[in-house]
Amino acid sequence: MNNKVIGIILIIVGVGLAFWGYDVYDAAGSKVSRALSGDTPIEAWVGMIGGAICLVIGIIKVK
Protein backbone atom coordinates (compact mmCIF):
# COMPACT_ATOMS: atom_id res chain seq x y z
CA MET A 1 0.00 0.00 0.00
CA ASN A 2 1.01 3.54 -0.60
CA ASN A 3 2.13 5.57 2.45
CA LYS A 4 -0.49 8.23 1.74
CA VAL A 5 -3.30 5.69 1.78
CA ILE A 6 -2.06 4.27 5.07
CA GLY A 7 -1.81 7.81 6.44
CA ILE A 8 -5.37 8.64 5.44
CA ILE A 9 -6.64 5.43 7.04
CA LEU A 10 -4.73 6.23 10.25
CA ILE A 11 -6.20 9.74 10.32
CA ILE A 12 -9.74 8.36 9.97
CA VAL A 13 -9.13 5.71 12.65
CA GLY A 14 -7.50 8.30 14.93
CA VAL A 15 -10.45 10.67 14.69
CA GLY A 16 -12.84 7.80 15.33
CA LEU A 17 -10.92 6.58 18.37
CA ALA A 18 -10.64 10.07 19.82
CA PHE A 19 -14.37 10.63 19.34
CA TRP A 20 -15.17 7.27 20.95
CA GLY A 21 -12.86 8.02 23.89
CA TYR A 22 -14.49 11.38 24.46
CA ASP A 23 -17.92 9.76 24.20
CA VAL A 24 -16.96 7.24 26.90
CA TYR A 25 -15.49 10.05 29.02
CA ASP A 26 -18.70 12.11 28.72
CA ALA A 27 -21.11 9.22 29.38
CA ALA A 28 -23.44 9.39 32.36
CA GLY A 29 -21.85 6.36 34.03
CA SER A 30 -18.42 7.92 33.73
CA LYS A 31 -19.65 11.16 35.26
CA VAL A 32 -21.05 9.29 38.26
CA SER A 33 -17.83 7.28 38.59
CA ARG A 34 -15.70 10.43 38.43
CA ALA A 35 -17.94 12.16 40.99
CA LEU A 36 -17.74 9.28 43.46
CA SER A 37 -14.20 8.03 43.07
CA GLY A 38 -12.43 10.61 40.93
CA ASP A 39 -11.24 7.96 38.47
CA THR A 40 -11.60 8.24 34.71
CA PRO A 41 -12.42 4.98 32.89
CA ILE A 42 -9.39 3.44 31.17
CA GLU A 43 -11.41 3.07 27.96
CA ALA A 44 -11.66 6.86 27.73
CA TRP A 45 -7.90 7.28 28.08
CA VAL A 46 -7.15 4.52 25.58
CA GLY A 47 -9.52 6.03 23.04
CA MET A 48 -8.33 9.61 23.35
CA ILE A 49 -4.59 8.89 23.57
CA GLY A 50 -4.70 6.11 20.97
CA GLY A 51 -6.67 8.36 18.66
CA ALA A 52 -4.17 11.18 19.06
CA ILE A 53 -1.25 8.85 18.34
CA CYS A 54 -2.93 7.43 15.21
CA LEU A 55 -3.77 10.93 14.06
CA VAL A 56 -0.19 12.18 14.43
CA ILE A 57 1.28 9.12 12.69
CA GLY A 58 -1.29 9.48 9.90
CA ILE A 59 -0.41 13.14 9.36
CA ILE A 60 3.29 12.28 9.24
CA LYS A 61 2.66 9.53 6.66
CA VAL A 62 0.57 11.81 4.44
CA LYS A 63 3.30 14.46 4.24
C-alpha positions as CSV (number, residue, x, y, z in Angstrom):
1,M,0.0,0.0,0.0
2,N,1.0,3.5,-0.6
3,N,2.1,5.6,2.5
4,K,-0.5,8.2,1.7
5,V,-3.3,5.7,1.8
6,I,-2.1,4.3,5.1
7,G,-1.8,7.8,6.4
8,I,-5.4,8.6,5.4
9,I,-6.6,5.4,7.0
10,L,-4.7,6.2,10.2
11,I,-6.2,9.7,10.3
12,I,-9.7,8.4,10.0
13,V,-9.1,5.7,12.7
14,G,-7.5,8.3,14.9
15,V,-10.4,10.7,14.7
16,G,-12.8,7.8,15.3
17,L,-10.9,6.6,18.4
18,A,-10.6,10.1,19.8
19,F,-14.4,10.6,19.3
20,W,-15.2,7.3,20.9
21,G,-12.9,8.0,23.9
22,Y,-14.5,11.4,24.5
23,D,-17.9,9.8,24.2
24,V,-17.0,7.2,26.9
25,Y,-15.5,10.1,29.0
26,D,-18.7,12.1,28.7
27,A,-21.1,9.2,29.4
28,A,-23.4,9.4,32.4
29,G,-21.9,6.4,34.0
30,S,-18.4,7.9,33.7
31,K,-19.7,11.2,35.3
32,V,-21.0,9.3,38.3
33,S,-17.8,7.3,38.6
34,R,-15.7,10.4,38.4
35,A,-17.9,12.2,41.0
36,L,-17.7,9.3,43.5
37,S,-14.2,8.0,43.1
38,G,-12.4,10.6,40.9
39,D,-11.2,8.0,38.5
40,T,-11.6,8.2,34.7
41,P,-12.4,5.0,32.9
42,I,-9.4,3.4,31.2
43,E,-11.4,3.1,28.0
44,A,-11.7,6.9,27.7
45,W,-7.9,7.3,28.1
46,V,-7.2,4.5,25.6
47,G,-9.5,6.0,23.0
48,M,-8.3,9.6,23.3
49,I,-4.6,8.9,23.6
50,G,-4.7,6.1,21.0
51,G,-6.7,8.4,18.7
52,A,-4.2,11.2,19.1
53,I,-1.3,8.8,18.3
54,C,-2.9,7.4,15.2
55,L,-3.8,10.9,14.1
56,V,-0.2,12.2,14.4
57,I,1.3,9.1,12.7
58,G,-1.3,9.5,9.9
59,I,-0.4,13.1,9.4
60,I,3.3,12.3,9.2
61,K,2.7,9.5,6.7
62,V,0.6,11.8,4.4
63,K,3.3,14.5,4.2
